[in-house]
Amino acid sequence: MKTNPACIPCFRRQALYAVQLATADSALQAEILAETETYLAELDMDKSPPVNSIGLYDIISSFSGNPDPFLFLKQQSNTLAMGLRPRVEELIRQGDDPLYRAILFAIAGNIIDYGSQQKFDFDSTLNQCLNNSPIINDYDTLIKDLVHARRILYLADNCGEIVFDGLLADQLPGVITMVVKSGPIINDATEVDTTECGINQRYRVITNGTTCPGTPLELCGKDLQALFTEADVVISKGQGNFETLSEEERPIYHLLTVKCPVVAEHIVEVSNRSDLIPTGAAVLLKLGDTRKR
């Protein structure tokens, strides 16, 4: 997915929020924002929004001297999700189809995102998710693909929601590798978060070799690239991963909550669907041509 002109105001809003988290010095805030404006004026619109955001957040971190402005919010998200985990685990077990329930909770967890949105009602989303089916729902196809799956690659997204990714992974067959970011970027999960949330005790965890809030394969490490090719099933979690992988040829299952109209329009385009997709909608979408593998 290429960067759209409508992404620019969103980048500006993200920059302001991140700068305010990074430093309380108002003069330094103004200096950093001036630098981000110069950067935004020269954006490569052929790149995806997550790839373009790498440079934006590098400016904020380097000028402020704060390598992880979202650290407190990330820890807060993990604590919140871990506190809810027993309740969600029980709700998953109570269902006739635990895998499907786990998917619904994992998608609901994707609302925890301090990049595309700073305000969200997680409790409300969690309470409603079992009654809200994904607007695009390729679950039946996923079930068929999982029957013979031995190797599953799970591309994680944000802190907090990674707890629910783990509960979904508990329902999947085969050997599962969980992929996180190599360093801090917005509130995306890193290896530290997999330790805090107990993910690395249950599954193999690797980093993707980037500090991009997505998975741009051309920039990722060789281990991730190899696993991406070899995996029987790839599950891509979240909007940033979707934006960087939406036009890859290999089959990928995208699980996300739609958070902006630009992404909603792109989903319609790549999925060959005619219906409009509202922001806030849950999506379980398979993309990619199996004939090209």
Secondary structure, 3 states (H helix, E strand, C coil): CCCCCCHHHHHHHHHHHHHHHHCCCHHHHHHHHHHHHHHHHCCCCCCCHHHHHHHHHHHHHHHHCCCCCCHHHHHHHHHHHHHHHHHHHHHHHHCCCHHHHHHHHHHHHCCCCCCCCCCCCHHHHHHHHHHCCCCEECHHHHHHHHCCCCEEEEECCECCHHHHHHHHHCCCCCEEEEEEECCCCCCECEHHHHHHCCHHHCCEEEECCCCCCCCCHHHCCHHHHHHHHHCCEEEEECHHHHHHHCCCCCCEEEEEECCCHHHHHHHHHHHCCCCCCCCCCEEEEEECCHHHC
